[in-house]
Amino acid sequence: MSLNTTSDIEIIKAATSKIDQVDFEKLTFGSVFTDHMLVCDYRNGAWEKPVIKPYEPFVLDPSAKVFHYGQAIFEGMKAYKTEDDSVWIFRPEENYLRMNKSAVRMCMPELPESVFIDGLKELIKLDEAWVKKGKGNTLYLRPFMIAIGSGVIAQPSTQYRFCVIMSPARAYYSGEVKVLIADYYSRAANGGIGAAKAAGNYSGQFYPTQLAHNAGFQQIIWTDDATHTKLEECGTMNVFFRINDTLYTAPTSDRILDGVTRKSLIDLAKRENINIEIRPVLVDELVQAAKDGSLKEIFGAGTAAVVSPIAGFQYKDEYFELPKLEKSYAADLKEKLTNIQYKLADDTFGWTVKI
């Protein structure tokens, strides 16, 4: 190993790389990780010096608060390599701001920009060979923070660990997606932590999603916890509905995550003069639109898949197949967004940041 210090970040390089052992043509999403990771601990009321070091397990006390009280948050991002071998990331400041909003909601310390943004850039530079060229190839970035303080008393930890790990990824194909509209289980509640990227939000979805899988559906469209009449998110993604030529998506709230892909698609739709309304969308409204033929599209929006078209949905005992369109808003917006991310189109919004 060799030791260097850059911008107050200690860098410990791996003696050898495992990149030659990876088949980049056969990657399972989120299962292979690069040679290095970034680690920064919070102790005694302050963030310590960040360290980039070889990817490896770390040891925690069995009484670490993360195991008992679930203080854990994360982000999802991607890096892209263009044909001139430059590497770019997409709207990192949005992920940074959202990470700190999640931290505040989970009673965890906010991160300095020098740790999150600068640390991320240095880590990507070190493992740049893992970012492959070609549209669809990305390096998935997973910043996360956990409570590492020991003790089982039910109170916030005083010690935390911020870490960034990275995983090469291919184009995300989910196949045909059929969804079930929730009428009992909820993803989040008013006053809860649904707007934070807290780990528990996702584990709480696993059981009802498994029930949906057993019934032949790939995902759930979540509804509001109080009345189950308002459509909110699809699986782990924000969701859009096209009725006639108007696009609808729910406003963010305590229950709905402020997705970076979501807000980017909204801005793109406005630029392309697509009529878009950000307002609550009712289950009854969707069912009626499906019955009268005005419902044209439903699609999820998130970092992993970017845009995931929905083939059909079921509400209670009634299933509705969506029309197959030659020109869909989903495909058009996905193409325009990914072209910006891969620098194949002008970034008129200033979203992309060079590493």
Wavefront OBJ file of the C-alpha trace (Angstrom):
o trace
v 0.000 0.000 0.000
v 1.079 3.611 -0.568
v -0.019 6.546 1.573
v -0.831 10.036 0.234
v -2.792 13.020 1.503
v -4.934 15.166 -0.836
v -7.191 18.049 0.259
v -7.162 16.851 3.855
v -8.224 13.382 2.755
v -5.892 10.557 3.636
v -5.522 8.095 0.768
v -4.364 4.524 1.335
v -4.140 2.768 -1.999
v -4.820 -0.949 -2.408
v -1.709 -2.974 -3.198
v -3.484 -4.651 -6.136
v -6.734 -4.145 -8.013
v -9.461 -6.772 -8.381
v -10.832 -5.145 -11.548
v -9.420 -7.875 -13.808
v -11.547 -10.451 -11.967
v -14.796 -8.689 -12.908
v -16.905 -9.554 -15.960
v -18.349 -6.153 -16.822
v -20.730 -7.740 -19.338
v -22.471 -9.795 -16.648
v -22.977 -7.519 -13.685
v -25.734 -8.022 -11.141
v -26.762 -4.598 -9.883
v -25.091 -3.631 -6.607
v -23.173 -6.868 -6.057
v -19.601 -6.007 -7.146
v -17.634 -3.183 -5.520
v -14.559 -1.201 -6.504
v -11.114 -1.351 -4.912
v -11.565 1.530 -2.476
v -14.083 3.147 -0.139
v -14.246 6.400 1.788
v -14.691 6.355 5.561
v -15.115 9.315 7.919
v -16.076 9.024 11.584
v -17.852 11.523 13.818
v -16.642 11.516 17.434
v -16.516 14.022 20.285
v -18.845 16.374 18.469
v -16.780 16.711 15.273
v -16.031 14.969 11.991
v -12.583 13.393 11.854
v -10.274 13.323 8.837
v -11.746 11.338 5.917
v -9.804 8.292 4.759
v -9.935 6.574 1.381
v -8.791 3.024 1.898
v -9.084 -0.442 0.344
v -12.645 -1.796 0.312
v -12.972 -4.090 3.326
v -15.363 -5.085 6.123
v -15.360 -3.036 9.294
v -15.943 -4.176 12.870
v -18.729 -2.749 15.039
v -19.659 -3.387 18.644
v -22.766 -5.616 18.925
v -24.436 -2.812 20.887
v -23.889 -0.235 18.109
v -26.989 1.962 17.908
v -27.535 1.237 14.210
v -28.417 -2.368 15.090
v -30.912 -1.450 17.803
v -32.480 1.881 16.871
v -31.999 2.069 13.121
v -30.069 5.316 12.782
v -29.014 4.755 9.171
v -29.392 6.917 6.049
v -28.065 6.706 2.497
v -28.029 8.231 -0.979
v -27.902 6.779 -4.490
v -25.912 8.451 -7.291
v -24.089 7.577 -10.510
v -20.873 8.480 -12.333
v -20.693 8.408 -16.157
v -17.735 8.172 -18.555
v -17.982 9.915 -21.918
v -16.288 9.004 -25.184
v -13.385 11.386 -24.444
v -12.721 9.450 -21.199
v -13.883 12.258 -18.938
v -15.988 11.282 -15.908
v -19.054 13.168 -14.712
v -21.542 13.009 -11.865
v -25.137 14.256 -11.921
v -26.458 16.936 -9.568
v -24.308 15.930 -6.565
v -25.337 19.027 -4.640
v -28.926 17.728 -4.571
v -27.816 14.446 -3.009
v -25.626 16.330 -0.542
v -28.491 18.572 0.560
v -30.902 15.640 0.826
v -28.380 13.596 2.819
v -28.206 16.376 5.374
v -32.006 16.739 5.464
v -32.185 13.017 6.207
v -29.489 13.412 8.873
v -31.432 16.157 10.639
v -34.648 14.090 10.604
v -32.826 11.046 12.026
v -31.046 13.117 14.718
v -27.649 12.533 13.095
v -24.868 15.095 12.451
v -24.859 16.980 9.159
v -21.920 16.370 6.819
v -19.546 19.094 5.644
v -19.424 19.556 1.878
v -15.674 18.884 2.015
v -16.380 15.362 3.226
v -19.350 14.491 0.990
v -18.549 16.235 -2.313
v -14.741 16.402 -2.179
v -14.465 12.907 -0.725
v -16.730 11.528 -3.443
v -14.675 13.165 -6.193
v -11.367 11.872 -4.835
v -12.763 8.356 -4.491
v -14.046 8.350 -8.079
v -10.688 9.638 -9.353
v -8.901 6.785 -7.605
v -11.216 4.108 -9.039
v -11.851 5.817 -12.378
v -10.970 2.629 -14.322
v -14.165 1.086 -12.929
v -16.314 3.632 -14.819
v -16.838 2.106 -18.255
v -17.734 4.004 -21.414
v -20.941 3.387 -23.339
v -24.490 4.511 -22.714
v -25.981 2.339 -20.007
v -22.667 1.760 -18.232
v -22.332 3.627 -14.942
v -20.616 3.550 -11.599
v -23.284 3.455 -8.899
v -22.308 5.486 -5.829
v -23.687 4.664 -2.387
v -22.926 7.220 0.344
v -24.352 6.199 3.709
v -24.149 7.052 7.408
v -24.723 4.773 10.388
v -24.702 5.154 14.170
v -21.655 3.362 15.574
v -21.838 4.484 19.208
v -22.266 1.585 21.647
v -24.985 1.054 24.233
v -28.597 -0.091 24.123
v -30.210 2.855 25.884
v -32.865 4.314 23.583
v -31.304 7.623 22.643
v -29.326 9.003 19.679
v -25.755 7.861 19.228
v -22.855 10.216 19.856
v -20.653 8.488 17.247
v -21.319 7.973 13.549
v -19.614 6.631 10.439
v -20.010 8.093 6.963
v -18.930 5.786 4.170
v -19.028 5.745 0.366
v -18.852 2.509 -1.609
v -19.098 2.199 -5.398
v -20.415 -0.509 -7.698
v -20.115 -0.770 -11.502
v -23.491 -1.170 -13.183
v -24.938 -1.973 -16.584
v -28.146 -0.603 -18.080
v -31.006 -1.445 -15.745
v -33.705 -3.582 -17.392
v -36.609 -4.610 -15.191
v -38.670 -6.257 -17.931
v -42.426 -5.775 -18.024
v -43.604 -4.210 -14.770
v -47.104 -4.797 -13.464
v -48.086 -3.092 -10.233
v -50.584 -3.488 -7.447
v -52.149 -0.388 -5.880
v -51.884 -0.591 -2.096
v -55.142 -0.474 -0.150
v -53.865 -1.607 3.248
v -50.084 -1.330 3.711
v -48.348 2.062 3.713
v -44.812 3.131 2.847
v -44.816 6.162 5.129
v -47.045 8.303 7.342
v -47.626 11.990 8.021
v -45.028 13.246 10.473
v -42.900 10.158 9.865
v -39.605 9.621 8.050
v -40.877 8.901 4.530
v -39.155 11.993 3.102
v -35.789 10.888 4.532
v -33.659 8.252 2.821
v -33.647 6.217 5.998
v -32.824 2.512 5.796
v -35.973 1.515 7.668
v -38.202 3.022 4.969
v -37.006 0.338 2.593
v -37.048 -2.677 4.894
v -40.635 -1.829 5.808
v -41.618 -2.299 2.156
v -40.152 -5.758 1.770
v -43.056 -7.763 3.208
v -45.951 -6.140 1.285
v -43.805 -6.162 -1.871
v -43.195 -9.889 -1.395
v -46.943 -10.409 -1.118
v -47.340 -8.508 -4.396
v -44.666 -10.701 -6.025
v -46.533 -13.791 -4.873
v -49.634 -12.433 -6.598
v -47.764 -11.894 -9.868
v -46.856 -8.211 -9.588
v -43.390 -6.659 -9.630
v -44.076 -3.539 -7.570
v -46.605 -1.667 -5.453
v -47.946 1.808 -6.039
v -48.173 3.165 -2.520
v -51.116 5.226 -1.340
v -51.490 7.644 1.564
v -51.606 6.035 4.989
v -54.792 7.729 6.212
v -57.299 7.085 3.406
v -55.474 5.012 0.742
v -57.072 7.263 -1.873
v -53.997 9.229 -3.033
v -51.304 7.727 -5.279
v -47.819 8.483 -4.012
v -44.786 6.352 -4.986
v -44.072 3.185 -6.979
v -41.841 0.718 -5.169
v -38.750 2.746 -4.276
v -39.376 5.299 -7.031
v -41.383 8.444 -7.543
v -44.242 7.904 -9.977
v -45.755 9.822 -12.914
v -49.159 9.399 -14.595
v -50.093 10.580 -18.097
v -53.788 11.231 -18.625
v -54.446 12.359 -22.197
v -51.467 14.664 -22.819
v -50.975 15.910 -19.277
v -48.376 14.462 -16.921
v -49.183 14.284 -13.214
v -47.042 13.534 -10.172
v -47.705 13.905 -6.466
v -46.130 16.794 -4.539
v -43.381 15.947 -2.070
v -44.416 15.705 1.570
v -43.550 13.922 4.811
v -44.463 10.724 2.973
v -42.846 11.268 -0.432
v -39.134 11.426 -1.196
v -37.816 14.476 -3.032
v -36.254 12.437 -5.835
v -33.449 13.951 -7.907
v -34.623 12.083 -11.024
v -38.195 13.229 -10.328
v -37.307 16.912 -10.187
v -35.069 16.567 -13.261
v -37.895 14.995 -15.278
v -40.254 17.768 -14.180
v -37.811 20.409 -15.437
v -37.283 18.515 -18.707
v -41.033 18.157 -19.255
v -41.473 21.897 -18.788
v -38.631 22.595 -21.225
v -40.264 20.313 -23.797
v -43.610 22.085 -23.329
v -45.256 18.982 -21.888
v -48.190 20.006 -19.722
v -47.338 18.843 -16.198
v -49.261 19.201 -12.963
v -47.822 18.562 -9.512
v -50.822 17.694 -7.374
v -52.387 14.773 -5.512
v -53.580 12.063 -7.909
v -56.522 9.988 -6.682
v -56.945 6.234 -7.113
v -60.515 6.751 -8.369
v -59.220 9.265 -10.913
v -56.698 6.749 -12.248
v -59.247 3.925 -12.431
v -61.733 6.134 -14.268
v -59.012 7.250 -16.725
v -58.106 3.618 -17.357
v -61.751 2.777 -18.013
v -62.418 5.643 -20.401
v -59.113 5.277 -22.274
v -57.587 8.611 -21.259
v -54.840 6.951 -19.166
v -51.863 6.655 -21.510
v -48.845 5.964 -19.293
v -47.575 5.301 -15.790
v -43.851 5.273 -15.073
v -41.540 5.234 -12.099
v -38.530 7.546 -11.785
v -35.371 6.879 -9.783
v -31.589 6.703 -9.918
v -31.213 3.004 -10.704
v -33.630 2.581 -13.618
v -33.975 6.321 -14.445
v -37.446 5.684 -15.925
v -39.386 2.437 -15.498
v -42.580 2.142 -17.603
v -45.563 0.349 -16.066
v -47.406 -2.180 -18.267
v -50.552 -2.395 -16.153
v -52.004 -2.051 -12.668
v -54.484 -3.788 -10.427
v -56.705 -2.144 -7.864
v -58.600 -4.509 -5.584
v -59.832 -7.245 -7.968
v -59.725 -5.291 -11.235
v -56.706 -5.271 -13.590
v -56.053 -2.587 -16.215
v -53.609 -3.005 -19.092
v -51.984 0.194 -20.353
v -51.740 0.953 -24.093
v -48.452 0.301 -25.880
v -47.423 3.623 -27.371
v -45.061 4.220 -30.283
v -44.050 7.574 -28.819
v -44.244 7.723 -25.050
v -43.349 10.499 -22.648
v -41.432 7.917 -20.590
v -39.098 6.927 -23.413
v -38.644 10.483 -24.652
v -37.847 11.957 -21.228
v -35.513 9.086 -20.364
v -33.611 9.587 -23.624
v -33.261 13.302 -23.059
v -32.150 12.889 -19.439
v -29.590 10.161 -20.109
v -28.227 12.134 -23.075
v -27.477 14.968 -20.650
v -25.918 12.577 -18.136
v -23.637 11.040 -20.789
v -22.846 14.467 -22.310
v -24.528 13.496 -25.593
v -26.686 16.617 -25.432
v -26.120 20.130 -24.148
v -26.613 20.433 -20.413
v -28.632 23.631 -20.481
v -29.511 23.194 -16.794
v -25.921 22.959 -15.480
v -26.641 19.611 -13.814
v -23.454 17.705 -14.669
v -20.196 18.046 -12.704
v -16.833 16.941 -14.057
v -14.576 14.815 -11.866
l 1 2 3 4 5 6 7 8 9 10 11 12 13 14 15 16 17 18 19 20 21 22 23 24 25 26 27 28 29 30 31 32 33 34 35 36 37 38 39 40 41 42 43 44 45 46 47 48 49 50 51 52 53 54 55 56 57 58 59 60 61 62 63 64 65 66 67 68 69 70 71 72 73 74 75 76 77 78 79 80 81 82 83 84 85 86 87 88 89 90 91 92 93 94 95 96 97 98 99 100 101 102 103 104 105 106 107 108 109 110 111 112 113 114 115 116 117 118 119 120 121 122 123 124 125 126 127 128 129 130 131 132 133 134 135 136 137 138 139 140 141 142 143 144 145 146 147 148 149 150 151 152 153 154 155 156 157 158 159 160 161 162 163 164 165 166 167 168 169 170 171 172 173 174 175 176 177 178 179 180 181 182 183 184 185 186 187 188 189 190 191 192 193 194 195 196 197 198 199 200 201 202 203 204 205 206 207 208 209 210 211 212 213 214 215 216 217 218 219 220 221 222 223 224 225 226 227 228 229 230 231 232 233 234 235 236 237 238 239 240 241 242 243 244 245 246 247 248 249 250 251 252 253 254 255 256 257 258 259 260 261 262 263 264 265 266 267 268 269 270 271 272 273 274 275 276 277 278 279 280 281 282 283 284 285 286 287 288 289 290 291 292 293 294 295 296 297 298 299 300 301 302 303 304 305 306 307 308 309 310 311 312 313 314 315 316 317 318 319 320 321 322 323 324 325 326 327 328 329 330 331 332 333 334 335 336 337 338 339 340 341 342 343 344 345 346 347 348 349 350 351 352 353 354 355
